[in-house]
Amino acid sequence: MDSFIKDPTLKTVLSPYWSYIGLPPNKMNFHDMAAMIYGYCEFKPFHLKGGSQALSNAIADTIIRNGGTIHYNCAAKKIIVKDGKVQGVLTENEDEITAKYVISNASKISTYVDMMDEEHVPDAIRGELRQTSIAQGGFIIYMGLDCEPEEAGFTESTNFIFGNTDANKAYERMKVADINQDDFLLLSCYDLIDPSFSPEGTCQAALITLKYGDAWLRIPPAQYAAKKHECADAMLKVAGKLYPNLRNHIEEIEIATPITSMRYLGHPNGSFYGFEHHIKDSETFLPNESHIKGLYGAGGWVGLCGFQTTLDSGARIGRTIYKEINA
């Protein structure tokens, strides 16, 4: 961009999607950014009616309809490997499920460190884990408002909020827990494109900024709740400069930190984006290989992060296994 564009505000207008990958423009793999921008321009973004849960429900229904079984509230405790081949999975209930193929969408850290005996971890995977670094999680405020979107000041479903034009400063702010006007924020309100998203006369909104989990892991447990509410108040003050009526219309509110993602999703450091997506860690240099026959990885920890790319990852691995079974 420096070669063609000189105005810093115009650069900011053209590049906010870097936040969807996690690295600022001067650190990002150009291919990743170009592919994402092309996708948005050429195919346009779409919203699922009923939200992403509607898609999860549809996938679950398809699995069951075709004879599959889904185990809810049942963590995978161990991936069983013998002679370099997958043998199955042991659940936290000590039930052993035999399988020739296992797809893990847990992090590589969880897959190879927490769920596998050390002697079965390939040296290539050890090397990959040594060279990677964990990406950001998020500090999020989920809000239920007692008004229609327009009354709260929302005119677009997705809104990028930058306090300045320095992407590197916004990136550095992600390494501390505190929130101020220099943090990058994103506010979404899907009622604007799906009026059925919440009951008439109300709307839902989510306000998010990216934060590395390390900053939150350093907060003493006794201070965690107070710090969480302090940061939420600071975030609402920043958003309030653009949406002065926002705080007055909040009827319900929930606050999540990277620690929340660690608890509910099991992601190391609460990362949304898996590992940081430097070019050295891209699929160009680190292809998605498990080096264990029958074991496959899917999701944001083995490729690009985000909604669409995670779906593509699962579909691609599914097709690969289908071809192997029918070869």
C-alpha positions in Angstrom: 0.0 0.0 0.0 2.9 2.4 0.7 3.8 2.2 -3.0 0.5 3.4 -4.2 -1.3 5.2 -1.3 0.1 8.0 0.9 -2.9 9.2 2.9 -2.9 7.3 6.3 -6.7 7.6 6.7 -7.3 6.0 3.3 -4.9 3.2 4.2 -6.9 2.5 7.3 -10.2 2.5 5.3 -8.7 0.0 2.9 -7.1 -2.4 5.4 -9.3 -2.9 8.5 -9.8 -6.6 7.6 -6.3 -7.3 8.9 -8.0 -7.6 12.3 -9.7 -10.7 11.0 -6.4 -12.4 10.7 -4.7 -10.8 13.7 -1.4 -9.3 12.3 -1.1 -5.7 11.1 -0.4 -5.0 7.5 3.4 -4.7 7.9 3.6 -8.2 9.5 0.9 -10.0 7.5 1.4 -12.6 4.7 0.3 -10.7 1.6 -1.3 -13.7 0.1 -3.6 -14.2 3.0 -4.8 -10.5 3.0 -5.2 -10.5 -0.8 -7.2 -13.7 -0.8 -9.5 -12.4 1.9 -10.1 -9.0 0.3 -10.7 -10.7 -3.1 -13.3 -13.0 -1.4 -15.2 -10.0 0.1 -15.1 -8.1 -3.1 -15.9 -10.9 -5.6 -18.3 -13.2 -3.6 -19.6 -10.7 -1.0 -20.1 -11.6 2.7 -23.3 -13.4 3.7 -25.1 -13.8 7.0 -26.8 -17.1 8.0 -30.4 -16.6 9.0 -30.5 -17.8 12.6 -26.8 -17.2 13.1 -24.0 -19.7 12.9 -25.9 -22.0 15.3 -28.3 -22.7 12.5 -25.5 -24.1 10.4 -24.3 -26.2 13.3 -27.8 -27.6 13.8 -28.0 -28.4 10.1 -24.7 -30.3 10.1 -25.7 -32.2 13.3 -29.0 -33.2 11.7 -27.3 -34.4 8.6 -24.8 -36.6 10.6 -27.7 -38.2 12.6 -29.8 -38.7 9.5 -27.0 -40.6 7.9 -26.5 -42.9 10.8 -23.8 -41.0 12.7 -23.7 -40.4 16.5 -22.9 -37.2 18.3 -21.6 -37.1 21.9 -22.3 -33.8 23.7 -20.7 -32.7 26.9 -18.1 -35.4 26.5 -14.5 -34.3 26.0 -11.9 -36.3 24.1 -9.2 -37.2 26.7 -6.8 -39.1 24.6 -6.0 -40.0 21.0 -4.9 -43.6 20.9 -1.9 -44.3 18.6 -0.1 -47.6 17.9 2.7 -48.2 15.4 2.3 -44.7 13.8 -1.5 -45.3 13.2 -4.6 -43.9 14.8 -6.5 -46.5 16.8 -9.3 -44.4 18.2 -10.2 -41.9 21.0 -10.6 -42.3 24.7 -13.3 -40.0 26.2 -13.2 -38.3 29.6 -15.8 -40.9 30.6 -13.2 -43.6 29.9 -15.2 -44.9 26.9 -12.9 -46.1 24.1 -14.1 -45.4 20.6 -12.2 -47.3 17.9 -11.6 -45.6 14.6 -9.4 -45.7 11.5 -9.7 -41.9 11.1 -9.7 -39.2 13.7 -10.2 -35.5 12.8 -9.1 -33.1 15.6 -10.2 -29.5 15.5 -8.6 -28.9 18.9 -5.3 -26.9 18.9 -2.1 -28.6 17.9 -1.0 -28.1 21.4 -4.0 -29.9 22.8 -3.9 -32.6 20.2 -0.2 -33.5 20.5 0.7 -32.5 24.0 -2.4 -33.0 26.1 -4.1 -35.9 24.2 -1.3 -38.0 23.0 1.5 -40.1 24.7 4.8 -38.4 24.2 6.5 -41.3 22.4 3.9 -41.0 19.6 4.4 -37.3 18.8 6.3 -37.0 15.5 9.6 -34.9 15.6 8.2 -32.8 12.7 5.3 -31.7 14.9 7.6 -30.9 17.8 9.6 -28.6 15.4 6.4 -26.9 14.3 5.2 -26.2 17.8 8.6 -24.8 18.8 8.6 -22.2 16.0 5.0 -21.0 16.4 3.4 -18.4 18.7 -0.2 -18.2 19.9 -2.4 -15.5 18.5 -5.0 -13.2 20.1 -8.2 -14.0 21.9 -10.9 -11.4 22.4 -12.4 -9.2 25.0 -16.1 -9.1 24.1 -19.2 -7.4 25.4 -22.5 -9.2 24.4 -25.4 -6.8 24.7 -29.2 -7.1 24.6 -30.7 -3.7 23.9 -34.3 -2.5 24.5 -34.6 -0.7 21.1 -34.3 -1.2 17.4 -30.8 -0.8 16.0 -31.4 2.6 14.5 -32.4 4.1 17.9 -29.0 3.0 19.3 -27.3 4.6 16.4 -26.4 1.5 14.4 -26.7 1.9 10.6 -24.4 -1.0 9.5 -24.2 -4.6 10.7 -20.4 -4.5 11.0 -18.5 -1.4 12.2 -14.7 -1.1 12.5 -13.7 1.5 15.2 -10.1 2.8 15.1 -8.9 5.5 17.4 -6.1 6.5 15.1 -4.5 5.4 11.8 -1.6 3.6 13.3 -2.3 -0.1 12.9 1.0 -1.0 14.7 -0.1 0.9 17.7 -3.5 -0.9 17.7 -1.6 -4.2 17.4 0.7 -3.3 20.4 -2.4 -2.4 22.4 -3.5 -6.0 22.0 -0.7 -7.1 24.3 -2.1 -5.3 27.4 -5.4 -5.9 29.2 -6.4 -2.2 29.6 -8.6 -0.6 27.0 -8.5 3.0 25.7 -9.1 5.1 22.6 -6.1 3.6 20.8 -7.5 0.1 20.8 -9.1 -1.3 17.7 -12.8 -2.2 18.3 -15.5 -3.9 16.2 -19.2 -3.6 16.8 -21.7 -5.9 15.1 -25.5 -5.8 15.1 -27.0 -8.5 12.9 -30.6 -7.3 13.4 -29.9 -4.8 10.6 -29.6 -7.7 8.0 -31.8 -10.2 9.8 -34.7 -8.5 11.7 -35.7 -11.9 13.2 -32.3 -12.0 15.1 -34.1 -10.7 18.2 -37.7 -9.9 19.1 -39.3 -6.8 17.6 -38.4 -3.6 19.5 -35.0 -5.0 20.6 -31.6 -5.8 19.1 -28.5 -7.6 19.9 -25.0 -6.2 19.6 -21.4 -7.4 20.2 -18.5 -5.1 20.9 -15.1 -6.7 20.6 -11.4 -5.9 20.7 -8.5 -8.4 20.3 -6.3 -9.2 23.3 -3.5 -11.7 23.8 -4.2 -14.1 26.6 -0.9 -13.6 28.3 -2.0 -10.2 29.6 -5.1 -11.7 31.2 -3.2 -14.7 32.6 -1.1 -12.3 34.6 -4.1 -10.9 36.5 -4.5 -12.4 40.0 -7.7 -14.4 40.2 -8.9 -12.2 43.1 -8.7 -9.2 40.8 -10.1 -10.8 37.7 -13.8 -9.8 38.0 -13.0 -6.2 38.9 -10.6 -5.9 36.0 -13.1 -7.4 33.6 -15.8 -4.8 34.5 -13.2 -2.0 34.5 -12.2 -2.9 30.9 -15.9 -3.3 29.8 -16.6 0.2 31.2 -13.6 1.6 29.3 -14.7 -0.1 26.1 -18.2 1.3 26.3 -16.8 4.8 26.8 -14.8 4.5 23.6 -17.9 3.2 21.7 -20.0 5.8 23.3 -18.2 8.6 21.4 -19.8 7.2 18.2 -23.0 5.8 19.7 -23.9 8.1 22.6 -27.2 6.3 23.3 -25.7 2.9 23.5 -25.2 2.6 27.2 -28.7 3.8 28.0 -30.4 1.1 26.0 -28.4 -1.9 27.4 -30.9 -4.3 29.1 -28.7 -7.4 29.3 -24.9 -7.7 29.2 -22.3 -10.5 29.3 -18.6 -10.0 29.3 -16.0 -12.4 28.0 -12.2 -12.3 28.1 -9.5 -14.6 26.7 -9.8 -16.6 30.0 -13.5 -17.2 29.1 -12.5 -18.8 25.8 -9.9 -20.9 27.6 -12.6 -22.2 29.9 -15.4 -22.9 27.3 -13.4 -23.7 24.2 -10.2 -25.2 25.6 -8.1 -23.0 23.4 -4.6 -22.3 24.7 -4.4 -18.7 26.0 -8.0 -18.3 24.8 -6.8 -17.7 21.2 -9.5 -17.0 18.5 -7.0 -17.3 15.7 -4.9 -20.3 16.5 -1.2 -19.6 15.9 -0.1 -16.2 14.7 -0.2 -16.2 10.9 3.3 -15.2 9.9 4.3 -16.2 6.5 6.8 -18.7 7.9 3.9 -20.5 9.6 1.6 -20.5 6.6 0.5 -23.6 4.7 3.2 -22.7 2.1 5.9 -23.7 4.6 3.9 -25.8 7.0 1.5 -28.0 5.1 -1.3 -29.6 7.2 0.2 -33.0 7.8 -0.1 -35.0 11.0 2.6 -37.6 10.2 0.4 -40.1 11.9 -1.7 -42.4 9.6 -5.4 -41.7 10.0 -5.0 -38.5 12.1 -6.1 -35.2 10.5 -6.3 -31.6 11.8 -9.0 -29.2 10.9 -9.9 -25.6 12.0 -8.1 -22.4 12.7 -5.0 -24.1 14.3 -3.9 -25.8 11.1 -4.5 -23.1 8.6 -6.2 -19.7 8.3 -8.5 -18.7 11.1 -12.1 -17.4 10.9 -15.5 -18.6 10.0 -15.3 -19.4 6.3 -11.8 -20.8 6.3 -12.6 -23.1 9.2 -15.6 -24.5 7.3 -13.5 -25.0 4.2 -10.9 -26.8 6.3 -13.4 -29.3 7.6 -14.9 -29.9 4.2 -11.5 -30.4 2.6 -10.4 -33.0 5.2 -13.8 -34.7 4.9 -13.3 -35.0 1.1 -9.8 -36.3 1.6 -10.9 -39.1 3.9 -13.9 -40.0 1.7 -11.5 -40.5 -1.2 -9.2 -42.7 0.9 -12.1 -44.9 2.1 -13.3 -45.3 -1.5 -10.0 -45.7 -3.2 
